[in-house]
Amino acid sequence: MGRKALFFDIDETLLDHYNYIPESTVRAIREARKNGHLAFLNSGRSRGYIQLPELLAIGFDGVVSACGTVIEYDGKVIFERMIPMDQAIRTVEICRAYNFLPILEGREYLYFDHADFGNDAYGRKLIGELGNRLQPLTENWGRWEINKLSLATPAGEGISWTSGREEKKQEELSEEALAIEARKAEGFRKLEEEGYDLLIHTPTVVEVVPHGFSKGTGIREVCELLDLDIADTFAFGDSVNDLGMFAVAGTAVCMGQGDARAKEAADYITTSLEEDGIWNALKAYGVI
């Protein structure tokens, strides 16, 4: 088999919510590299949040982070797209106007206000893992260096959003919920007008990425910079922000516990993370 380039999502693909990484995943990636293939992390996380020693110790040839806006290869940054400061300030002002709680994400630091996330489970996870890489947002006003952001948004009676459209019928909602969702939709439009694509994971969790960037553009950029054939790429993921890389990779592999939208877009559905999903997929395709 010729050399392949393997691109791995992090969360719920390589590690679970508790940062557990199956031993079979470690062995599979190391064996694939030993067989001459390239392995990249390809994450919606910004590089500032890709610091877990156990993850990096697996061994990767490069890192595509913040939905394709930063690319490292052989320990060096070979591509980066930052959000200009004037745009970043306007963006945070939009978030505040619509009661969206932002986490600004950069190559070195993440920024949020403790009052927004200090009592939230995800906020506590960031605080515990990032140390001084997590900085206060307001106190650093206008001094951020960021590539993307994520939002916590108001909830309206359990509406599930898909590409900005409610799945629950309007007539089933209370007036209060309708008002919340209408206001949220207006805020989303403002962000899109500001030059972003929105990746809507749940009714209250949204990734905000500079327009035209995704994990898929990250794969394309790696292939161009390293003169690789995109047909020889594999993408491994589990969720909506993996759809971009699933669309461009030669082979798209979804984890067994993955989102229904990711499964529908995949070429192959492997077993779950805990059931040796990475090992089984690489074995099935003869990479190891």
ZAFIVO-41593 format. One record per residue (C-alpha): residue number from 1; residue in one letter; y, x, z. Coordinates in nm, 2 decimals. Layout:
REM residues N
n:res:v:u:w
NUM:A:Y:X:Z
...
***
This chain:
REM residues 288
n:res:v:u:w
1:M:0.00:0.00:0.00
2:G:0.35:0.12:-0.09
3:R:0.62:0.17:0.18
4:K:0.75:-0.15:0.33
5:A:1.07:-0.22:0.53
6:L:1.00:-0.45:0.83
7:F:1.29:-0.64:0.99
8:F:1.23:-0.79:1.34
9:D:1.44:-1.05:1.52
10:I:1.45:-0.97:1.89
11:D:1.45:-1.29:2.10
12:E:1.13:-1.48:2.10
13:T:0.99:-1.25:1.83
14:L:0.96:-0.92:2.00
15:L:1.04:-1.02:2.36
16:D:1.05:-1.35:2.56
17:H:1.32:-1.48:2.78
18:Y:1.20:-1.26:3.07
19:N:1.21:-0.95:2.84
20:Y:0.83:-0.93:2.82
21:I:0.71:-0.74:2.52
22:P:0.34:-0.77:2.44
23:E:0.16:-0.44:2.43
24:S:0.01:-0.54:2.09
25:T:0.36:-0.57:1.95
26:V:0.44:-0.21:2.06
27:R:0.12:-0.08:1.91
28:A:0.17:-0.27:1.58
29:I:0.52:-0.14:1.51
30:R:0.43:0.22:1.60
31:E:0.12:0.20:1.38
32:A:0.32:0.06:1.09
33:R:0.57:0.34:1.12
34:K:0.28:0.59:1.14
35:N:0.15:0.44:0.81
36:G:0.48:0.53:0.65
37:H:0.67:0.20:0.67
38:L:1.02:0.15:0.80
39:A:1.10:-0.07:1.10
40:F:1.44:-0.23:1.18
41:L:1.57:-0.45:1.45
42:N:1.76:-0.74:1.28
43:S:1.93:-0.95:1.54
44:G:2.20:-1.20:1.60
45:R:2.28:-1.00:1.92
46:S:2.56:-0.75:1.88
47:R:2.48:-0.39:1.92
48:G:2.64:-0.39:2.27
49:Y:2.36:-0.63:2.38
50:I:2.07:-0.43:2.23
51:Q:2.03:-0.19:2.52
52:L:1.69:-0.28:2.68
53:P:1.52:0.06:2.72
54:E:1.17:-0.09:2.68
55:L:1.27:-0.24:2.35
56:L:1.44:0.07:2.20
57:A:1.15:0.28:2.33
58:I:0.92:0.11:2.08
59:G:1.08:0.32:1.81
60:F:1.29:0.19:1.52
61:D:1.43:0.35:1.21
62:G:1.75:0.14:1.23
63:V:1.93:-0.16:1.38
64:V:2.09:-0.45:1.20
65:S:2.30:-0.63:1.46
66:A:2.55:-0.91:1.50
67:C:2.41:-1.11:1.20
68:G:2.44:-0.83:0.95
69:T:2.79:-0.71:1.04
70:V:2.67:-0.37:1.18
71:I:2.40:-0.15:1.04
72:E:2.26:0.17:1.20
73:Y:2.01:0.40:1.04
74:D:1.86:0.72:1.19
75:G:2.10:0.68:1.49
76:K:2.42:0.66:1.27
77:V:2.64:0.36:1.19
78:I:2.63:0.33:0.81
79:F:2.81:-0.01:0.78
80:E:3.04:-0.22:1.00
81:R:3.25:-0.53:0.96
82:M:3.48:-0.60:1.25
83:I:3.69:-0.91:1.30
84:P:4.06:-0.82:1.27
85:M:4.25:-0.86:1.59
86:D:4.49:-1.12:1.47
87:Q:4.20:-1.33:1.35
88:A:4.01:-1.28:1.68
89:I:4.31:-1.40:1.88
90:R:4.35:-1.71:1.66
91:T:3.98:-1.77:1.70
92:V:3.99:-1.76:2.08
93:E:4.29:-1.99:2.08
94:I:4.10:-2.24:1.87
95:C:3.81:-2.22:2.12
96:R:4.03:-2.28:2.41
97:A:4.20:-2.58:2.24
98:Y:3.86:-2.75:2.18
99:N:3.70:-2.66:2.52
100:F:3.46:-2.41:2.36
101:L:3.36:-2.13:2.59
102:P:3.34:-1.80:2.39
103:I:3.14:-1.49:2.43
104:L:3.30:-1.22:2.21
105:E:3.04:-0.97:2.08
106:G:3.10:-0.61:1.97
107:R:2.92:-0.28:1.91
108:E:3.02:-0.14:2.25
109:Y:3.11:-0.44:2.46
110:L:3.07:-0.81:2.51
111:Y:3.35:-1.01:2.66
112:F:3.35:-1.34:2.86
113:D:3.54:-1.49:3.15
114:H:3.34:-1.51:3.47
115:A:3.48:-1.85:3.54
116:D:3.32:-1.98:3.22
117:F:2.97:-1.82:3.25
118:G:2.93:-1.67:3.60
119:N:2.71:-1.96:3.72
120:D:2.53:-2.01:3.39
121:A:2.17:-1.88:3.35
122:Y:2.26:-1.70:3.03
123:G:2.57:-1.56:3.19
124:R:2.38:-1.43:3.48
125:K:2.13:-1.27:3.24
126:L:2.41:-1.09:3.06
127:I:2.57:-0.98:3.39
128:G:2.23:-0.84:3.51
129:E:2.15:-0.65:3.19
130:L:2.48:-0.52:3.06
131:G:2.66:-0.38:3.35
132:N:3.00:-0.24:3.24
133:R:2.92:-0.32:2.88
134:L:3.02:-0.68:2.98
135:Q:3.40:-0.70:3.01
136:P:3.64:-0.98:3.11
137:L:3.78:-1.16:2.81
138:T:4.12:-1.27:2.93
139:E:4.20:-0.94:3.11
140:N:4.13:-0.75:2.78
141:W:4.34:-1.00:2.57
142:G:4.41:-0.84:2.23
143:R:4.21:-0.53:2.30
144:W:3.86:-0.66:2.19
145:E:3.65:-0.48:1.93
146:I:3.41:-0.75:1.80
147:N:3.19:-0.84:1.51
148:K:3.10:-1.20:1.59
149:L:3.10:-1.45:1.88
150:S:2.90:-1.72:2.04
151:L:3.01:-2.05:2.20
152:A:2.90:-2.29:2.46
153:T:3.03:-2.63:2.35
154:P:3.07:-2.97:2.52
155:A:2.76:-3.19:2.52
156:G:2.77:-3.55:2.41
157:E:2.46:-3.75:2.53
158:G:2.20:-3.51:2.39
159:I:2.31:-3.52:2.03
160:S:2.11:-3.26:1.83
161:W:2.33:-3.09:1.56
162:T:2.19:-2.97:1.23
163:S:2.43:-2.79:1.00
164:G:2.72:-2.97:1.17
165:R:2.58:-3.33:1.14
166:E:2.45:-3.55:1.41
167:E:2.08:-3.65:1.40
168:K:2.14:-3.94:1.64
169:K:2.29:-4.25:1.48
170:Q:2.66:-4.32:1.56
171:E:2.60:-4.67:1.67
172:E:2.37:-4.55:1.95
173:L:2.64:-4.35:2.12
174:S:2.90:-4.45:2.38
175:E:3.26:-4.43:2.30
176:E:3.30:-4.12:2.52
177:A:3.01:-3.94:2.35
178:L:3.16:-4.03:2.01
179:A:3.49:-3.89:2.11
180:I:3.33:-3.57:2.24
181:E:3.14:-3.52:1.91
182:A:3.44:-3.60:1.69
183:R:3.65:-3.35:1.88
184:K:3.37:-3.09:1.86
185:A:3.34:-3.15:1.48
186:E:3.71:-3.10:1.44
187:G:3.69:-2.77:1.63
188:F:3.40:-2.66:1.41
189:R:3.61:-2.73:1.10
190:K:3.90:-2.53:1.24
191:L:3.66:-2.23:1.29
192:E:3.52:-2.27:0.93
193:E:3.88:-2.27:0.80
194:E:3.95:-1.96:0.99
195:G:3.67:-1.79:0.79
196:Y:3.35:-1.83:0.98
197:D:3.00:-1.96:0.92
198:L:2.85:-2.16:1.21
199:L:2.49:-2.13:1.32
200:I:2.42:-2.43:1.54
201:H:2.12:-2.37:1.76
202:T:2.14:-2.66:2.00
203:P:2.39:-2.93:2.09
204:T:2.58:-2.68:2.31
205:V:2.50:-2.33:2.16
206:V:2.67:-2.21:1.84
207:E:2.69:-1.86:1.68
208:V:3.02:-1.79:1.49
209:V:2.98:-1.53:1.22
210:P:3.23:-1.40:0.96
211:H:3.18:-1.59:0.64
212:G:2.92:-1.45:0.41
213:F:2.74:-1.24:0.67
214:S:2.39:-1.31:0.80
215:K:2.07:-1.13:0.89
216:G:1.99:-1.17:0.52
217:T:2.30:-0.98:0.40
218:G:2.20:-0.71:0.65
219:I:1.86:-0.68:0.47
220:R:2.03:-0.66:0.13
221:E:2.28:-0.40:0.25
222:V:2.00:-0.18:0.40
223:C:1.81:-0.20:0.07
224:E:2.12:-0.10:-0.13
225:L:2.21:0.18:0.10
226:L:1.86:0.32:0.13
227:D:1.75:0.24:-0.23
228:L:1.47:0.01:-0.12
229:D:1.32:-0.27:-0.32
230:I:1.40:-0.60:-0.15
231:A:1.06:-0.73:-0.27
232:D:0.90:-0.48:-0.03
233:T:1.07:-0.62:0.28
234:F:0.92:-0.83:0.56
235:A:1.13:-1.05:0.79
236:F:0.99:-1.16:1.13
237:G:1.17:-1.44:1.32
238:D:1.16:-1.77:1.50
239:S:1.49:-1.96:1.48
240:V:1.78:-2.10:1.27
241:N:1.96:-1.77:1.26
242:D:1.66:-1.61:1.09
243:L:1.69:-1.84:0.79
244:G:1.92:-1.60:0.62
245:M:1.68:-1.32:0.63
246:F:1.39:-1.55:0.54
247:A:1.57:-1.65:0.23
248:V:1.61:-1.29:0.09
249:A:1.31:-1.10:0.23
250:G:1.01:-1.04:0.01
251:T:0.79:-1.20:0.28
252:A:0.91:-1.42:0.56
253:V:0.70:-1.45:0.88
254:C:0.76:-1.71:1.15
255:M:0.63:-1.68:1.50
256:G:0.39:-1.95:1.61
257:Q:0.62:-2.10:1.87
258:G:0.92:-2.09:1.62
259:D:1.17:-2.36:1.53
260:A:1.05:-2.62:1.28
261:R:1.32:-2.52:1.04
262:A:1.21:-2.16:1.05
263:K:0.85:-2.25:1.00
264:E:0.94:-2.46:0.69
265:A:1.12:-2.16:0.54
266:A:0.85:-1.91:0.61
267:D:0.59:-1.77:0.38
268:Y:0.35:-1.72:0.67
269:I:0.32:-1.86:1.02
270:T:0.16:-1.62:1.26
271:T:0.05:-1.68:1.62
272:S:0.30:-1.69:1.91
273:L:0.47:-1.39:2.06
274:E:0.23:-1.40:2.36
275:E:-0.08:-1.44:2.13
276:D:-0.02:-1.11:1.94
277:G:0.18:-1.27:1.67
278:I:0.33:-0.94:1.53
279:W:0.00:-0.76:1.54
280:N:-0.18:-1.04:1.37
281:A:0.08:-1.08:1.09
282:L:0.10:-0.71:1.01
283:K:-0.28:-0.69:1.01
284:A:-0.30:-1.00:0.78
285:Y:-0.08:-0.83:0.53
286:G:-0.25:-0.49:0.55
287:V:0.05:-0.31:0.69
288:I:-0.16:-0.18:0.98
***
